């Protein structure tokens, strides 16, 4: 397990967004570090949630946990 400096911004290879905080590991290869939003998206996608619904769920997460943004 690689050590991650959480205070440093990282660029998500999945969406290209710069993010801070703890990354998620992509389900696609179990290696690529992606932003927490994409981690959530992949999890939702795997259970068949539509893009529209993913967006509204992520929006809700941000509203309730702004520090994860
Ligand atoms: Zn991302």
PDB file of the backbone (N, CA, C, O) and the ligand in Angstrom, with CONECT records:
HET     ZN  A 101       1
ATOM      1  N   UNK A   1       0.851  -1.200   0.000  1.00  0.00           N
ATOM      2  CA  UNK A   1       0.000   0.000   0.000  1.00  0.00           C
ATOM      3  C   UNK A   1       0.878   1.238   0.000  1.00  0.00           C
ATOM      4  O   UNK A   1       1.704   1.434   0.892  1.00  0.00           O
ATOM      5  N   UNK A   2       0.688   2.063  -1.008  1.00  0.00           N
ATOM      6  CA  UNK A   2       1.456   3.295  -1.119  1.00  0.00           C
ATOM      7  C   UNK A   2       1.011   4.287  -0.057  1.00  0.00           C
ATOM      8  O   UNK A   2      -0.154   4.330   0.339  1.00  0.00           O
ATOM      9  N   UNK A   3       1.980   5.088   0.395  1.00  0.00           N
ATOM     10  CA  UNK A   3       1.577   6.118   1.345  1.00  0.00           C
ATOM     11  C   UNK A   3       1.153   7.365   0.595  1.00  0.00           C
ATOM     12  O   UNK A   3       1.772   7.748  -0.398  1.00  0.00           O
ATOM     13  N   UNK A   4       0.112   7.983   1.066  1.00  0.00           N
ATOM     14  CA  UNK A   4      -0.441   9.120   0.347  1.00  0.00           C
ATOM     15  C   UNK A   4      -0.407  10.347   1.248  1.00  0.00           C
ATOM     16  O   UNK A   4      -0.883  10.323   2.383  1.00  0.00           O
ATOM     17  N   UNK A   5       0.162  11.409   0.716  1.00  0.00           N
ATOM     18  CA  UNK A   5       0.140  12.671   1.443  1.00  0.00           C
ATOM     19  C   UNK A   5      -1.209  13.340   1.211  1.00  0.00           C
ATOM     20  O   UNK A   5      -1.499  13.822   0.116  1.00  0.00           O
ATOM     21  N   UNK A   6      -2.015  13.360   2.245  1.00  0.00           N
ATOM     22  CA  UNK A   6      -3.387  13.812   2.054  1.00  0.00           C
ATOM     23  C   UNK A   6      -3.545  15.317   1.903  1.00  0.00           C
ATOM     24  O   UNK A   6      -4.590  15.789   1.454  1.00  0.00           O
ATOM     25  N   UNK A   7      -2.517  16.075   2.275  1.00  0.00           N
ATOM     26  CA  UNK A   7      -2.661  17.522   2.187  1.00  0.00           C
ATOM     27  C   UNK A   7      -2.289  18.025   0.793  1.00  0.00           C
ATOM     28  O   UNK A   7      -2.459  19.206   0.491  1.00  0.00           O
ATOM     29  N   UNK A   8      -1.788  17.137  -0.047  1.00  0.00           N
ATOM     30  CA  UNK A   8      -1.344  17.545  -1.364  1.00  0.00           C
ATOM     31  C   UNK A   8      -2.446  17.302  -2.396  1.00  0.00           C
ATOM     32  O   UNK A   8      -3.099  16.259  -2.389  1.00  0.00           O
ATOM     33  N   UNK A   9      -2.639  18.272  -3.276  1.00  0.00           N
ATOM     34  CA  UNK A   9      -3.673  18.030  -4.296  1.00  0.00           C
ATOM     35  C   UNK A   9      -3.222  16.958  -5.279  1.00  0.00           C
ATOM     36  O   UNK A   9      -2.033  16.822  -5.565  1.00  0.00           O
ATOM     37  N   UNK A  10      -4.160  16.218  -5.777  1.00  0.00           N
ATOM     38  CA  UNK A  10      -3.868  15.192  -6.768  1.00  0.00           C
ATOM     39  C   UNK A  10      -4.860  15.343  -7.906  1.00  0.00           C
ATOM     40  O   UNK A  10      -5.970  15.840  -7.716  1.00  0.00           O
ATOM     41  N   UNK A  11      -4.448  14.910  -9.094  1.00  0.00           N
ATOM     42  CA  UNK A  11      -5.351  14.983 -10.232  1.00  0.00           C
ATOM     43  C   UNK A  11      -5.930  13.600 -10.475  1.00  0.00           C
ATOM     44  O   UNK A  11      -5.200  12.615 -10.592  1.00  0.00           O
ATOM     45  N   UNK A  12      -7.233  13.544 -10.549  1.00  0.00           N
ATOM     46  CA  UNK A  12      -7.903  12.274 -10.766  1.00  0.00           C
ATOM     47  C   UNK A  12      -7.770  11.884 -12.237  1.00  0.00           C
ATOM     48  O   UNK A  12      -8.158  12.657 -13.113  1.00  0.00           O
ATOM     49  N   UNK A  13      -7.227  10.693 -12.524  1.00  0.00           N
ATOM     50  CA  UNK A  13      -7.063  10.276 -13.930  1.00  0.00           C
ATOM     51  C   UNK A  13      -8.395   9.922 -14.592  1.00  0.00           C
ATOM     52  O   UNK A  13      -8.468   9.781 -15.813  1.00  0.00           O
ATOM     53  N   UNK A  14      -9.429   9.783 -13.798  1.00  0.00           N
ATOM     54  CA  UNK A  14     -10.716   9.365 -14.354  1.00  0.00           C
ATOM     55  C   UNK A  14     -11.512  10.569 -14.852  1.00  0.00           C
ATOM     56  O   UNK A  14     -12.060  10.545 -15.954  1.00  0.00           O
ATOM     57  N   UNK A  15     -11.574  11.626 -14.031  1.00  0.00           N
ATOM     58  CA  UNK A  15     -12.369  12.789 -14.425  1.00  0.00           C
ATOM     59  C   UNK A  15     -11.504  14.013 -14.685  1.00  0.00           C
ATOM     60  O   UNK A  15     -12.002  15.026 -15.177  1.00  0.00           O
ATOM     61  N   UNK A  16     -10.196  13.935 -14.358  1.00  0.00           N
ATOM     62  CA  UNK A  16      -9.297  15.047 -14.621  1.00  0.00           C
ATOM     63  C   UNK A  16      -9.401  16.181 -13.629  1.00  0.00           C
ATOM     64  O   UNK A  16      -8.782  17.228 -13.815  1.00  0.00           O
ATOM     65  N   UNK A  17     -10.176  15.987 -12.576  1.00  0.00           N
ATOM     66  CA  UNK A  17     -10.390  17.010 -11.575  1.00  0.00           C
ATOM     67  C   UNK A  17      -9.273  16.978 -10.538  1.00  0.00           C
ATOM     68  O   UNK A  17      -8.758  15.910 -10.206  1.00  0.00           O
ATOM     69  N   UNK A  18      -8.898  18.159 -10.024  1.00  0.00           N
ATOM     70  CA  UNK A  18      -7.942  18.211  -8.925  1.00  0.00           C
ATOM     71  C   UNK A  18      -8.708  18.032  -7.626  1.00  0.00           C
ATOM     72  O   UNK A  18      -9.738  18.671  -7.408  1.00  0.00           O
ATOM     73  N   UNK A  19      -8.206  17.167  -6.773  1.00  0.00           N
ATOM     74  CA  UNK A  19      -8.922  16.929  -5.521  1.00  0.00           C
ATOM     75  C   UNK A  19      -7.940  16.865  -4.361  1.00  0.00           C
ATOM     76  O   UNK A  19      -6.743  16.647  -4.543  1.00  0.00           O
ATOM     77  N   UNK A  20      -8.478  17.060  -3.172  1.00  0.00           N
ATOM     78  CA  UNK A  20      -7.695  16.949  -1.955  1.00  0.00           C
ATOM     79  C   UNK A  20      -8.279  15.807  -1.142  1.00  0.00           C
ATOM     80  O   UNK A  20      -9.410  15.375  -1.369  1.00  0.00           O
ATOM     81  N   UNK A  21      -7.504  15.337  -0.212  1.00  0.00           N
ATOM     82  CA  UNK A  21      -8.044  14.323   0.682  1.00  0.00           C
ATOM     83  C   UNK A  21      -7.738  12.923   0.228  1.00  0.00           C
ATOM     84  O   UNK A  21      -6.950  12.699  -0.691  1.00  0.00           O
ATOM     85  N   UNK A  22      -8.371  11.996   0.884  1.00  0.00           N
ATOM     86  CA  UNK A  22      -8.077  10.588   0.669  1.00  0.00           C
ATOM     87  C   UNK A  22      -8.644  10.095  -0.657  1.00  0.00           C
ATOM     88  O   UNK A  22      -9.846  10.201  -0.901  1.00  0.00           O
ATOM     89  N   UNK A  23      -7.785   9.559  -1.508  1.00  0.00           N
ATOM     90  CA  UNK A  23      -8.282   9.049  -2.783  1.00  0.00           C
ATOM     91  C   UNK A  23      -8.975   7.697  -2.620  1.00  0.00           C
ATOM     92  O   UNK A  23      -8.870   7.048  -1.579  1.00  0.00           O
ATOM     93  N   UNK A  24      -9.662   7.302  -3.640  1.00  0.00           N
ATOM     94  CA  UNK A  24     -10.264   5.973  -3.680  1.00  0.00           C
ATOM     95  C   UNK A  24      -9.461   5.141  -4.681  1.00  0.00           C
ATOM     96  O   UNK A  24      -8.808   5.694  -5.566  1.00  0.00           O
ATOM     97  N   UNK A  25      -9.509   3.846  -4.546  1.00  0.00           N
ATOM     98  CA  UNK A  25      -8.832   2.967  -5.499  1.00  0.00           C
ATOM     99  C   UNK A  25      -9.851   2.521  -6.541  1.00  0.00           C
ATOM    100  O   UNK A  25     -10.933   2.038  -6.209  1.00  0.00           O
ATOM    101  N   UNK A  26      -9.481   2.692  -7.802  1.00  0.00           N
ATOM    102  CA  UNK A  26     -10.395   2.318  -8.867  1.00  0.00           C
ATOM    103  C   UNK A  26     -10.701   0.825  -8.836  1.00  0.00           C
ATOM    104  O   UNK A  26      -9.817  -0.005  -8.625  1.00  0.00           O
ATOM    105  N   UNK A  27     -11.965   0.508  -9.051  1.00  0.00           N
ATOM    106  CA  UNK A  27     -12.365  -0.898  -9.108  1.00  0.00           C
ATOM    107  C   UNK A  27     -11.896  -1.547 -10.389  1.00  0.00           C
ATOM    108  O   UNK A  27     -11.854  -2.773 -10.499  1.00  0.00           O
ATOM    109  N   UNK A  28     -11.538  -0.708 -11.369  1.00  0.00           N
ATOM    110  CA  UNK A  28     -11.181  -1.275 -12.666  1.00  0.00           C
ATOM    111  C   UNK A  28      -9.884  -2.065 -12.624  1.00  0.00           C
ATOM    112  O   UNK A  28      -9.783  -3.130 -13.233  1.00  0.00           O
ATOM    113  N   UNK A  29      -8.881  -1.542 -11.901  1.00  0.00           N
ATOM    114  CA  UNK A  29      -7.612  -2.285 -11.841  1.00  0.00           C
ATOM    115  C   UNK A  29      -7.086  -2.445 -10.416  1.00  0.00           C
ATOM    116  O   UNK A  29      -6.025  -3.032 -10.203  1.00  0.00           O
ATOM    117  N   UNK A  30      -7.827  -1.925  -9.452  1.00  0.00           N
ATOM    118  CA  UNK A  30      -7.426  -2.029  -8.041  1.00  0.00           C
ATOM    119  C   UNK A  30      -6.097  -1.367  -7.732  1.00  0.00           C
ATOM    120  O   UNK A  30      -5.482  -1.671  -6.710  1.00  0.00           O
ATOM    121  N   UNK A  31      -5.638  -0.460  -8.599  1.00  0.00           N
ATOM    122  CA  UNK A  31      -4.346   0.190  -8.411  1.00  0.00           C
ATOM    123  C   UNK A  31      -4.462   1.696  -8.569  1.00  0.00           C
ATOM    124  O   UNK A  31      -3.914   2.460  -7.774  1.00  0.00           O
ATOM    125  N   UNK A  32      -5.180   2.115  -9.603  1.00  0.00           N
ATOM    126  CA  UNK A  32      -5.290   3.529  -9.920  1.00  0.00           C
ATOM    127  C   UNK A  32      -6.002   4.283  -8.802  1.00  0.00           C
ATOM    128  O   UNK A  32      -7.066   3.880  -8.331  1.00  0.00           O
ATOM    129  N   UNK A  33      -5.378   5.398  -8.388  1.00  0.00           N
ATOM    130  CA  UNK A  33      -6.013   6.224  -7.363  1.00  0.00           C
ATOM    131  C   UNK A  33      -6.881   7.274  -8.039  1.00  0.00           C
ATOM    132  O   UNK A  33      -6.422   8.014  -8.909  1.00  0.00           O
ATOM    133  N   UNK A  34      -8.120   7.325  -7.633  1.00  0.00           N
ATOM    134  CA  UNK A  34      -9.065   8.265  -8.215  1.00  0.00           C
ATOM    135  C   UNK A  34      -9.669   9.109  -7.106  1.00  0.00           C
ATOM    136  O   UNK A  34      -9.497   8.805  -5.925  1.00  0.00           O
ATOM    137  N   UNK A  35     -10.383  10.178  -7.485  1.00  0.00           N
ATOM    138  CA  UNK A  35     -10.943  11.055  -6.474  1.00  0.00           C
ATOM    139  C   UNK A  35     -12.123  10.372  -5.769  1.00  0.00           C
ATOM    140  O   UNK A  35     -12.713   9.433  -6.303  1.00  0.00           O
ATOM    141  N   UNK A  36     -12.458  10.847  -4.575  1.00  0.00           N
ATOM    142  CA  UNK A  36     -13.551  10.218  -3.827  1.00  0.00           C
ATOM    143  C   UNK A  36     -14.868  10.181  -4.614  1.00  0.00           C
ATOM    144  O   UNK A  36     -15.644   9.233  -4.495  1.00  0.00           O
ATOM    145  N   UNK A  37     -15.110  11.224  -5.420  1.00  0.00           N
ATOM    146  CA  UNK A  37     -16.342  11.244  -6.215  1.00  0.00           C
ATOM    147  C   UNK A  37     -16.371  10.096  -7.209  1.00  0.00           C
ATOM    148  O   UNK A  37     -17.387   9.416  -7.358  1.00  0.00           O
ATOM    149  N   UNK A  38     -15.249   9.883  -7.891  1.00  0.00           N
ATOM    150  CA  UNK A  38     -15.205   8.792  -8.863  1.00  0.00           C
ATOM    151  C   UNK A  38     -15.293   7.447  -8.162  1.00  0.00           C
ATOM    152  O   UNK A  38     -15.876   6.507  -8.701  1.00  0.00           O
ATOM    153  N   UNK A  39     -14.724   7.343  -6.971  1.00  0.00           N
ATOM    154  CA  UNK A  39     -14.850   6.118  -6.198  1.00  0.00           C
ATOM    155  C   UNK A  39     -16.316   5.828  -5.921  1.00  0.00           C
ATOM    156  O   UNK A  39     -16.775   4.691  -6.033  1.00  0.00           O
ATOM    157  N   UNK A  40     -17.040   6.879  -5.558  1.00  0.00           N
ATOM    158  CA  UNK A  40     -18.475   6.736  -5.303  1.00  0.00           C
ATOM    159  C   UNK A  40     -19.200   6.363  -6.588  1.00  0.00           C
ATOM    160  O   UNK A  40     -20.064   5.486  -6.597  1.00  0.00           O
ATOM    161  N   UNK A  41     -18.836   7.043  -7.678  1.00  0.00           N
ATOM    162  CA  UNK A  41     -19.471   6.754  -8.971  1.00  0.00           C
ATOM    163  C   UNK A  41     -19.272   5.301  -9.392  1.00  0.00           C
ATOM    164  O   UNK A  41     -20.207   4.639  -9.843  1.00  0.00           O
ATOM    165  N   UNK A  42     -18.053   4.822  -9.241  1.00  0.00           N
ATOM    166  CA  UNK A  42     -17.784   3.431  -9.642  1.00  0.00           C
ATOM    167  C   UNK A  42     -18.594   2.455  -8.802  1.00  0.00           C
ATOM    168  O   UNK A  42     -19.116   1.459  -9.302  1.00  0.00           O
ATOM    169  N   UNK A  43     -18.686   2.767  -7.509  1.00  0.00           N
ATOM    170  CA  UNK A  43     -19.467   1.888  -6.633  1.00  0.00           C
ATOM    171  C   UNK A  43     -20.935   1.894  -7.045  1.00  0.00           C
ATOM    172  O   UNK A  43     -21.582   0.848  -7.088  1.00  0.00           O
ATOM    173  N   UNK A  44     -21.458   3.090  -7.349  1.00  0.00           N
ATOM    174  CA  UNK A  44     -22.864   3.209  -7.740  1.00  0.00           C
ATOM    175  C   UNK A  44     -23.102   2.548  -9.096  1.00  0.00           C
ATOM    176  O   UNK A  44     -24.104   1.867  -9.313  1.00  0.00           O
ATOM    177  N   UNK A  45     -22.143   2.775 -10.003  1.00  0.00           N
ATOM    178  CA  UNK A  45     -22.239   2.195 -11.331  1.00  0.00           C
ATOM    179  C   UNK A  45     -22.303   0.668 -11.249  1.00  0.00           C
ATOM    180  O   UNK A  45     -23.047   0.020 -11.985  1.00  0.00           O
ATOM    181  N   UNK A  46     -21.508   0.117 -10.339  1.00  0.00           N
ATOM    182  CA  UNK A  46     -21.441  -1.349 -10.218  1.00  0.00           C
ATOM    183  C   UNK A  46     -22.762  -1.952  -9.743  1.00  0.00           C
ATOM    184  O   UNK A  46     -23.024  -3.139  -9.936  1.00  0.00           O
ATOM    185  N   UNK A  47     -23.581  -1.117  -9.123  1.00  0.00           N
ATOM    186  CA  UNK A  47     -24.883  -1.645  -8.704  1.00  0.00           C
ATOM    187  C   UNK A  47     -25.997  -1.134  -9.611  1.00  0.00           C
ATOM    188  O   UNK A  47     -27.179  -1.258  -9.290  1.00  0.00           O
ATOM    189  N   UNK A  48     -25.603  -0.553 -10.753  1.00  0.00           N
ATOM    190  CA  UNK A  48     -26.591  -0.211 -11.771  1.00  0.00           C
ATOM    191  C   UNK A  48     -27.299   1.115 -11.603  1.00  0.00           C
ATOM    192  O   UNK A  48     -28.410   1.292 -12.101  1.00  0.00           O
ATOM    193  N   UNK A  49     -26.667   2.056 -10.901  1.00  0.00           N
ATOM    194  CA  UNK A  49     -27.272   3.377 -10.718  1.00  0.00           C
ATOM    195  C   UNK A  49     -26.967   4.239 -11.941  1.00  0.00           C
ATOM    196  O   UNK A  49     -25.830   4.270 -12.412  1.00  0.00           O
ATOM    197  N   UNK A  50     -27.975   4.934 -12.453  1.00  0.00           N
ATOM    198  CA  UNK A  50     -27.793   5.763 -13.640  1.00  0.00           C
ATOM    199  C   UNK A  50     -26.932   6.992 -13.342  1.00  0.00           C
ATOM    200  O   UNK A  50     -26.784   7.400 -12.190  1.00  0.00           O
ATOM    201  N   UNK A  51     -26.361   7.579 -14.418  1.00  0.00           N
ATOM    202  CA  UNK A  51     -25.510   8.763 -14.272  1.00  0.00           C
ATOM    203  C   UNK A  51     -26.252   9.887 -13.560  1.00  0.00           C
ATOM    204  O   UNK A  51     -25.703  10.532 -12.667  1.00  0.00           O
ATOM    205  N   UNK A  52     -27.509  10.121 -13.958  1.00  0.00           N
ATOM    206  CA  UNK A  52     -28.293  11.192 -13.332  1.00  0.00           C
ATOM    207  C   UNK A  52     -28.411  10.965 -11.829  1.00  0.00           C
ATOM    208  O   UNK A  52     -28.265  11.885 -11.024  1.00  0.00           O
ATOM    209  N   UNK A  53     -28.677   9.721 -11.481  1.00  0.00           N
ATOM    210  CA  UNK A  53     -28.844   9.404 -10.071  1.00  0.00           C
ATOM    211  C   UNK A  53     -27.508   9.517  -9.338  1.00  0.00           C
ATOM    212  O   UNK A  53     -27.455   9.970  -8.195  1.00  0.00           O
ATOM    213  N   UNK A  54     -26.430   9.101 -10.005  1.00  0.00           N
ATOM    214  CA  UNK A  54     -25.086   9.230  -9.414  1.00  0.00           C
ATOM    215  C   UNK A  54     -24.807  10.690  -9.085  1.00  0.00           C
ATOM    216  O   UNK A  54     -24.321  11.015  -8.002  1.00  0.00           O
ATOM    217  N   UNK A  55     -25.129  11.582 -10.054  1.00  0.00           N
ATOM    218  CA  UNK A  55     -24.891  13.008  -9.842  1.00  0.00           C
ATOM    219  C   UNK A  55     -25.661  13.528  -8.640  1.00  0.00           C
ATOM    220  O   UNK A  55     -25.124  14.298  -7.843  1.00  0.00           O
ATOM    221  N   UNK A  56     -26.900  13.120  -8.507  1.00  0.00           N
ATOM    222  CA  UNK A  56     -27.699  13.653  -7.406  1.00  0.00           C
ATOM    223  C   UNK A  56     -27.220  13.073  -6.068  1.00  0.00           C
ATOM    224  O   UNK A  56     -27.284  13.744  -5.038  1.00  0.00           O
ATOM    225  N   UNK A  57     -26.742  11.829  -6.093  1.00  0.00           N
ATOM    226  CA  UNK A  57     -26.222  11.241  -4.852  1.00  0.00           C
ATOM    227  C   UNK A  57     -24.932  11.951  -4.433  1.00  0.00           C
ATOM    228  O   UNK A  57     -24.739  12.253  -3.255  1.00  0.00           O
ATOM    229  N   UNK A  58     -24.048  12.218  -5.403  1.00  0.00           N
ATOM    230  CA  UNK A  58     -22.788  12.889  -5.098  1.00  0.00           C
ATOM    231  C   UNK A  58     -23.041  14.311  -4.599  1.00  0.00           C
ATOM    232  O   UNK A  58     -22.366  14.799  -3.692  1.00  0.00           O
ATOM    233  N   UNK A  59     -24.023  14.957  -5.208  1.00  0.00           N
ATOM    234  CA  UNK A  59     -24.410  16.298  -4.768  1.00  0.00           C
ATOM    235  C   UNK A  59     -24.868  16.257  -3.300  1.00  0.00           C
ATOM    236  O   UNK A  59     -24.525  17.127  -2.499  1.00  0.00           O
ATOM    237  N   UNK A  60     -25.632  15.248  -2.984  1.00  0.00           N
ATOM    238  CA  UNK A  60     -26.122  15.093  -1.615  1.00  0.00           C
ATOM    239  C   UNK A  60     -24.970  14.845  -0.648  1.00  0.00           C
ATOM    240  O   UNK A  60     -24.945  15.387   0.457  1.00  0.00           O
ATOM    241  N   UNK A  61     -24.010  14.013  -1.077  1.00  0.00           N
ATOM    242  CA  UNK A  61     -22.846  13.735  -0.223  1.00  0.00           C
ATOM    243  C   UNK A  61     -22.092  15.032   0.054  1.00  0.00           C
ATOM    244  O   UNK A  61     -21.699  15.294   1.191  1.00  0.00           O
ATOM    245  N   UNK A  62     -21.888  15.849  -0.989  1.00  0.00           N
ATOM    246  CA  UNK A  62     -21.166  17.115  -0.823  1.00  0.00           C
ATOM    247  C   UNK A  62     -21.904  18.048   0.126  1.00  0.00           C
ATOM    248  O   UNK A  62     -21.288  18.757   0.922  1.00  0.00           O
ATOM    249  N   UNK A  63     -23.213  18.041   0.033  1.00  0.00           N
ATOM    250  CA  UNK A  63     -23.994  18.938   0.869  1.00  0.00           C
ATOM    251  C   UNK A  63     -23.855  18.562   2.348  1.00  0.00           C
ATOM    252  O   UNK A  63     -23.865  19.425   3.226  1.00  0.00           O
ATOM    253  N   UNK A  64     -23.727  17.276   2.599  1.00  0.00           N
ATOM    254  CA  UNK A  64     -23.669  16.813   3.989  1.00  0.00           C
ATOM    255  C   UNK A  64     -22.253  16.665   4.513  1.00  0.00           C
ATOM    256  O   UNK A  64     -22.046  16.594   5.725  1.00  0.00           O
ATOM    257  N   UNK A  65     -21.273  16.618   3.616  1.00  0.00           N
ATOM    258  CA  UNK A  65     -19.880  16.460   4.034  1.00  0.00           C
ATOM    259  C   UNK A  65     -18.985  17.360   3.186  1.00  0.00           C
ATOM    260  O   UNK A  65     -18.199  16.875   2.372  1.00  0.00           O
ATOM    261  N   UNK A  66     -19.109  18.686   3.384  1.00  0.00           N
ATOM    262  CA  UNK A  66     -18.360  19.632   2.536  1.00  0.00           C
ATOM    263  C   UNK A  66     -16.854  19.464   2.623  1.00  0.00           C
ATOM    264  O   UNK A  66     -16.142  19.862   1.701  1.00  0.00           O
ATOM    265  N   UNK A  67     -16.349  18.886   3.704  1.00  0.00           N
ATOM    266  CA  UNK A  67     -14.896  18.747   3.830  1.00  0.00           C
ATOM    267  C   UNK A  67     -14.349  17.708   2.856  1.00  0.00           C
ATOM    268  O   UNK A  67     -13.142  17.660   2.619  1.00  0.00           O
ATOM    269  N   UNK A  68     -15.218  16.880   2.291  1.00  0.00           N
ATOM    270  CA  UNK A  68     -14.761  15.852   1.350  1.00  0.00           C
ATOM    271  C   UNK A  68     -14.675  16.378  -0.070  1.00  0.00           C
ATOM    272  O   UNK A  68     -14.206  15.679  -0.968  1.00  0.00           O
ATOM    273  N   UNK A  69     -15.126  17.606  -0.278  1.00  0.00           N
ATOM    274  CA  UNK A  69     -15.177  18.134  -1.611  1.00  0.00           C
ATOM    275  C   UNK A  69     -13.802  18.236  -2.247  1.00  0.00           C
ATOM    276  O   UNK A  69     -13.683  18.672  -3.392  1.00  0.00           O
TER     277      UNK A  69
HETATM  278 ZN    ZN A 101     -12.473  11.758 -10.398  1.00  0.00          ZN
END
